[in-house]
């Protein structure tokens, strides 16, 4: 164990066992323990309320206790203290029931040893801390998650809806997804304002299998017209045959209206600058006039034709022209605006004060290509200058407040990333439990790369018994905070369903029901693909279930073959969180020493290379076959390098998660 000090409360009535427990505790290396012992359950509850403990170990057979019901009572008194139950017999059913009631672990009193007890104490504390951190993160970001309003859909190639969420129905003006799907039987004719728009969509999908920000005008139910943006991908079967399209819809009507207003405002600008009472001009990098408005021409007493291509030296006294050009040099050199008050005496007139603002002109790449100036008479409005100064100061304070808020948001995202990293396995279990890592029947490795601060990919490794290992991997649609929250929910649900963990089909079926029950209250379903397998060294086989996830690869190192892991003849099962009544079946295949099982998310191979070519699953399989003899960690590193080189060095566009299970030995199982 790590070198720490732990405060432990033991509630047990048998003097012999207490003495035995103290002896075992004293043999644990790498940690010190402060032990408090109580032989009455009620007195133990009082101690929990009075003092702070890191962990509670509780005998089920206390004279004044109520068996497993004691767990809930103890947690009511100290909800943040993990509970380890001590029983008289090694009863797996009783252990599962104890964990279901809220205990972190169950230990048989007669089988206690320093290694087992030390590991149980550490794991209980770590799991409790992780659960507390997860609950805090979920509470913090739940408000964001519950207000996402994107429409989600699946449509057939011939143009009718297979599924739609409530948000999509609201966007199109329908009362429910069912009403939307029953009324819109031909998307091309019923929804799109421009005829042929659906055909354009189909053509793009046929070429690229995806469309991004496909903007169109759409009829709502009441006949009104809105603008939408679609992000869609094609879903194909293992043979590459198109099954359906799935994607999201965003109402961008307000944005398009704003863009239209901007275009009108630009046209209005050019018409206004000729009639505004302010003097307006533009200059190039040589400080030659490239534009002057009529007001400026009147001030200088020249026509626009006479001024274009000339400099200040052609119209003003040497000293004054030199000052103007010095200000111009400052703007062009620094790329920053200049605001000043200047004195100016027009021909035949008296001295006036003018407010001058000069700003750099930039091209689309941000390069300074000239400057623009505007000035106006402020001789009779000197007091307005003070008001402008005060307003500028207030604007600076507002910008500083906004900067601090942005920094706080970045800090929050950083903390969320750290919390998500703690959810991933920090170390792998050994099989059997008391085996050293080098002697374990199964060995694990993984690579995890989120595309943002937080990601939607997640995996876990479960120690089901001395001979059975469970590996779970999932991919939540999209990436960022929303996907990370759903991944966190999936993790929590998998932990709750651990009693079903030896049967992949049952676990996946119940996980889907629980996830549907949670997501249906949000009005915004989220696609979550998942794969779960149980490697059984005793039975020398693997059992698995798939929920719309990319099939893992089973690599036979002795023969150099790599094959997809799936149930022969079975149709693909839907992703989690979509259909509450979905049932997932369990497949099985033999397990051989030296085999490598490679589980991964689609972010690994859905990468775009030269000429918009995609790195396909077939290319991935061939890359694995070429490296079939390599250790898993080295194989994964070389795969990531090859795929990134295919993408010309660009970063992965989606979260990437790869998990490897190597079968070291089966003979000792």
N, C-alpha and C positions, 0 to 999 in steps of 0.2 A: 504493500500500500504506500501511497505518498506520505511524506513525513508531515503528519498533521496530528492535532490533538482533538479527540472526539469525546463528547459528553453523552453517556449512554444510560438509559433507564431500563432496568430489568425487573419485570413483575413476574415472580415465580414463588411458589410456596414450598417446594421440596428442598430441604437443606443440602442433600447430596448433589442434586442437580446444580444448585447455586455454586457449590464448591467446584464442581466439574466445569461450569461455565467460566468461573474466574480463572481456573487453570488454563483453559483453552485461550481465553482472551489475553492472558499474559504472555502467550507464546507467539502472538501475532507480531511480525516484524514491520518496521517502517512507520509505526504510528504509536501514539500514547492514548490511553483511555482513562476517563474519569467515570467510574461506575457507581451508579446509585441503585440499590436493591430494595424492593418492596414486596412483601409477601401477601398483601391484600390489594385487590383490584381497586376498591374505592380510594384507598390511600394513594395508590399509584395515580389515579385521576387527579387527586389534589396536588401531587407533585408536578404533574404536567402543567397545571394551571399556574403553579407558583414559580417554577424554574424553566429555563430554556435548555432543551435537550436536542442533540443532533439526530438521535434515533431511539425508537422504543422497541424492545424485544419483549414479547408477552406470551406466557404459557397459556395454552387453550384450556388446560384442566385446573384452573384456579377454583378454589372452594366457593368463593363469593362471586364468581364470574358467570357469564352466560355464553361461553363458547365463542363462536364466530361473531355473535352480536357485540362482543366487546370491542371489535375493531371500529365499528361506527361510533360507539360511545367515546373511545379514545380520540378519534379524529375530530369529534365535536369539541373536545376540550383543547386540542392542539392540532389544527388542520394542516400546519406546515411541517409537522414532525412525521417522518416515514415510519411505518409499522412493519415489523418482522414477526411473524407468528411462529411459535415453537410448539410442535406436536409430539405425541408419544410414538407415532408410527410414520413410516415413509409411505404416505397415501397420496398418490397423484391426484385423485378426484378431490380429496380434501384440500390439497394445495391449490388446485384451480379455483375451488369455491372460496378459499381465503383471499386469493388475489382478486376475484370478482367482487368480494365484499370491501375491497379497498386496501388490502395489505400489499406491500411491495414484494414480499417473499415469504416462503414457508420452509422451515427447517425442521428435520426430525432430530429430537434431542439426542437420541442414541448415536447419531452419525456426525456429531459436531467435530470439526477439526479446525486448526488455525487458518488454513487456506480457505476453507469453505466459509467460515464465519467472517473472516476479514473481507472476502469478496462480497458476501451478502450485505455487510454493513456499508461498504463503499458504493455498491450498485444502488442500494436503497436510497442513500443520500443523493447520489448523482441524478437518479431518475426523478426524485422529488424536486430537486432544484430545476431540472430541465422542464418538468411539468409546470412549475410555478412561473418560469420565464415565458413558456409558451402561452399560458393563460393571460399574462400581462400583455404580451404582444398582440394576441387575438383581440383583447379588449380595446387596445389602443387603436387598432386599424379597422375594427368592425364598422365604424361609422363610414369609412371610405368604401368598404366592400358593399354595404347595403344600399348605396346610392348610385351604383353603376347602372346605366340605363341603355347599354348597347343591345340592339336586336340581334338574335342568333337564329339561324335557320339551316335547314337542309332541303334541297330541291332536287327533283329528278331532271335528267337532261332534256326531257320534253317539256319542262316548264310548269310543273305543279309542286306544291309544297309537300314535303314528307314530314317535316316538323318545324315548329316555330315557337318562340318564347313570348311571354306576355309583353315584354318591352317592344318587340317587333310589331305586335298587334296594336299597341298604343301609337307607335310611330305612324302606322298606316291608317289609324282612326277606327280600328275594330275593337269590340268589347272583349274579345278573348282570342287566343290562338286558334281555337276550333272554328270560330266565325271567320277568321281570316282564311284558313285553309279551305273551308267549304265554299267561300265566295270567289276566291282567286284560283281558278282552274287552269288559266293560261296566263302566265306571268308576262309574256311578251306583249299581249294585247290588252290585258287588264290593268297593268301597273304603269308601264313605261309610256311617257307622253310622246316621245319621238319614236315613230315606227322604225323598226330595224335595229333599235338599241339592244334588244335581247340577242339578235343575231351577231352584233359586234361583240357582245359579252361571250357568246359561245365560241366565236372565232379566236378570241384571245385565250380562252381556256384550252382550246384544242392545241394552241401553239406552246403555251407555257404552264398549263395546269394550275396557274394562280392568276388572280387579278388583285391589284392593290390600289386603293383609293379610286375605284371605278365610280365616277360621279354621274348621276342621271337625275332627270326630273321624273317625279312619280305622282300618279293620281292617288289621293287618299279616298277613303270610303265615301266621304261627303262631296267628292268631286274637286276639292281644292288641290293645289299643286305644291309639292315640296321638293327640295333637293336632298338627295341621299348620297353617301359614299359607301361602297361595298368593298370588303376585303374577303376574298373567297379562294378556296382551294378545291381541286378535284380529288375525290376519293376513289381509288381503284382497287381491284382485287389482286390476288397474287399473280394472275396472268396479265395484269395491266389493263383489264377491261374496266371502263368507266362505270362506277356504281351510282354516284350522286355528287352534288356539289354541297359544300358546307361553308359557312362564313358568318360574318357580322355585318350589321347595317347601322350607320350613324346618321342622324338627322343633321344635315349641314346647312339647312335653309338660312339660318341667321348669318352664317359665315359667308355664304354666297351673296346674300343681300348686302353684307358689309363690303365685299369685293366690288359689287356693282356700284355701290355708293362711292367707293374709292375711285373707280374709273370715271364716274361723273365728276367727282371732285377735281381730278387731274385736268379734265377738259375745262372745268370751270376756272381752275387756277390760271391756265394760259389766257383765258378770256379776261380774267380779273386783273392780271398784272399790267395789262395795257390801260386800264381805267382807274387803278388804285391811286390815291393821292401820295403814296410813298414812292420814293425813287428806288428803282430796282435795276441791277446790272449783273452780268456774269463776265468772268475773265478766264483765259486759259493759263497754262503753266508759264507762258511768257508774259503774263499780265496784260495781254491784249484783250480788248472788249470783244465778246462774242454775242452779247445780247444787252440791249438797253430798252427800257420801257419809255412810253411817251412822256411821262412825268420827268424822268431823268433828262431826256432830250431838252425839255423846256427849261429845266434848271441850268443846264450847261449852255444852252443857246445854240445847239447843233442838231442836225438831223441824225437819225439812226444810221443812214448810209455813210455819213461823214465820220461816225465814231467807231463803227465796226472795224476791227483790225488795227486800231490805234491804241496808244497807251495814255496814261494820265499826263505824261510829259508833253503830249500834243495839245493839251487843253488848259493845264493849270500852271501856275508859277512854279519855278524849279524847286523851291523849298517845300511848297505844299505837295507837289507831285512826289517828291522824294519821301515825305512822311507817309503818303497813301501807299506807296510801293513797299515801304518798310513793313507796314501792317500786313500787306498782302503776303510778303515773304514769310512772316510769322505763321500765318494761317496755313500756307502751303507746306511749310517745313514741319510743323507740329501736327497738322491734321486736326486741329482744334478750332472751335469757334472763337471769334474775337468780338467783344462788345466794348464800345468806347463812345465818348462824347467828343465831337470835333467842332471847331469853328470854321465857318465858311462864309465868304462874301461873294455873292453872285455878281455878275457884270451889271454895273449901274445900281446896285442895291446896297443895303447896309448889312453889317455883320450879324449872322444868326448862329445859333447853336443847333447842331443836329445830332440825333442819336443814330449810331452806326452799328450794324451787326454784319459781320462777315463770317461765312461758314464755308468749309471745304466741300467741293463736289467730288463724289466718288463714283467709280464705275461698279458693275455688278460684282467684281472681285474685291471691292473695298479699296482699290487704289485711287489716290487723289489725282484728279484730272483737271482741276481748276478750282475756282471759288465763286461764291455768289454773295453779293452785298445788297443791303437794303438800308436806307437812311431816311429820316423824316425830321421835320422841324419840331424842336421841343422848347423853343425859347419861352413860350407862354405856359409851359406845363412842367416847370422844374419840380414842383411838388410831387408830380407823378413819379419822378425818379426815385424818391424815397420809398414810395409804396411798392415800386417794382423791386427795390432792394430787399424790403421786408418779405415780399412774396418769394423771392429767390432763396432766402434763408430758410423759409418754411419748407420749400421744395427739397432743399438739401437734407433737412431733418427727416422728411418722409422717405427719401431714398435710403438713408442710413437705417431707418426702421425696417424697410423692406429687405435690405441686405441682411440684417440680423435674423429676420424671419426665415430667409432662404438658408442661412447657415444652420439654424435650428432644424429645418426640415432635412438638410443633408446629414446632420448628426443623428436624427431619428432613423434615417434609412441605413446609416452605418451600423447603428445598434441592431436594427432588424436583420441585417446581413450576418452580424455576429451571432445573434440568436439562432438564425436558420442553420449556420454552420454547426452549432452545438447539437442540432437535431440529427445530424448525420453520424454514423458510427465513428467514435473516436478510436476504438480498438475492436478487434474481432474476437468472437468467442472461439474456444478450442473444443475439439471433439475427440475423445470424451472431455468433460469439463476440466479434469485435473491434468490433462496433457499439456506439455510445453508447446509453444507455437510451432516448433520444428517437428513435433511428433503428432500434430493434429491430423485427423483423417481428411479434413477439408481446410483449404487455405483460400483467403479472399484478398482481393485488391480492387481499387476503384479509382476513377478519374471523374471530377465534377467541376464543370465550368459554367456558372450562370452568366447570362449576357448583360444583366444589369446589376444593381446593388443587391437585389434578391431575385431568386429564380423559382420556376414552377416545377422543376424536377426534384424527385425525392427517392431515396432507397433506404432499406434497413435490412439487417441480418439478424435472424432470431435463432436463439439456441432452444430448440424444442425438447431435446433430450440429448443423452450422450452420443446418439447415433443419427440424430435428425437435425438438419439445419434448414431454416426457412429464409428465403431471399425474396424481398418485395421491392418492386420498382414501379414508379408511376411518372406521368408527364401531364401536367395541367396545361390546358390550352393557353397560349400567350406567355408572357413573362412579366415580371415586376411584382408590385405589392399584392395585387389581386390574386395572381397565380400562387404566390408564396403563401397567402392565407389559406387557400384551398388545400395546398400541399400540407400545411400544418394540420388542418382538420383531418385529412386522410391519415396522417401519422397517428393522431390521437385515436381515430377509430380503429386502426390496425392494432394498436396497443390494447384497446378494449376487447377486441375480438380474438385475442391470443388463445383463448380456450378452443377456438375452431381452427387453429393454425395448422394442424396436421392434415386437414382436408382442404386443399386449395379451392375446389369448387364451392364448398359451403362458405368458406371465409369470403370469397369474392362476391357471392350472392348476397350475403348479409351486409357486407361493406357497401355494395351498391344501394341497398334499401336505406341504410342509415344516411348515406350521402344525399340521396334523393330527398329524404325527409328534411334535411337541413337546407338544401339549396332551393327547394320549392317555395320557401318563405321569402327568398330574396327577389323573386321575379326575374332572375337572370341566370339561367342554367349555365354551367361551365363544363366543357368536355374534359374528362380525365381518363386517359388510357392507363392501363396497369397490367402487370404480369406478376404472378406469384408461383414459386415452385418450392417444393420440399425435397431436399436431397437426403435419401435414407441409406446410410452406410450398412445398416443391418439387413435390409431387404435388397440392397444393391440395385436400387431403382430411383427414379425421379417421378414425382407427381406434380402436376402443374395445371394452372388455369389462366386464360387470357381474356382481358377486357379491352379489345380494340387496340392492343399495343403491338409495336413491331416484334416479330417473333425472334427470340434469342437464338444464338448459334451454339450448336453442340459440336465441339471440335474434338475429333479423335486423333490424338497425337501419334498413336501407334500406326495408323493408316494414312494420316495426313489429310483426312476428309473433314469438311465442315458442312453441317446440315442445319436447316431451320428446325426449331423445336415447336411442334404443333400436333394437333389431333387430326389424323388422316380422315379426309372426307367431311370434316365439320366446317360449317360456315362460320365466318368471323362473328364474334360476339360484340355487342355494342360497348362503347366506352362507359365508364361509371358516371352516375349522376344524371342519366338521360331517361331511362325507362325503369320505373320502380319494380316492375314485375319480371325483369330479366333474370334468367337462371343460367349460371355458369357451370360447365361440366369440368370434371377432373380428367386430364390425360395422364398417361404413364409411359415411361420408356426405361430401358436398362441403363445402369450406371457402371462405368468401367474405370478401373484405376488408370490414371494418366489423362482422363478426359478433362476438358476445360469447357465450362458453360459461360457464355458471354452474353450478358443482358445489357440493353442500351436503349436510349430514347432516340426519336427520329431526328433530333438536332445533330446527331453524329454524321448522318449521311445526306440530309437534305441541304446541301451546300451548293451554291452556284459558282461555276468556274468560267473559263473563257467562252465567249459567244453564248452566254446564258445557258450553258450546258450544266446539268445537274449531276452531282456525284451520287450514283444510284446504289441501291442495296446490293445489286449484283457486283458492282465494283468493290463494295465493302467486303463481300464474301471472298472474292478473289484475293484481296489484300490480306485477309486473315489466313487463307490457305498458303500464301507465300511465306508466312511467318509462323507456321503451325508448331514449330519446335521451340519457339521462344518462350521464356517465362511470361506470365500474364502481364506483369507490370511493364516489361520491356516491349511486349507486343502492343499494348495500349498506347505507349508513348510514340512508337513508330507510326501507328495508325493516325494519331492526331496530327503528327508532322506531315504525313502524306496528304491528308485531307486538306490541311491548311495550305500546303503548297499548291494543291489543285485549285484552291480558291484565290491563288495569286497573293497569298500572305494576308488576306483579309481575315478579320475576326469572325467567329461563328455567329450567325444571325439568330440562332435559337439556343436555349439552354442545352448543354451536353452533359449526359451522365452515362458512364460505362462501369459495369460491375462484373467482376470475374470470380467464378467458383472453380478451383482446381481440386480434383479428386486425387489426394496423395496416396491413400491406402484404404482398402476395404477389409482386409484380412482380419484386423483386430476388432472389428465392429461387433 
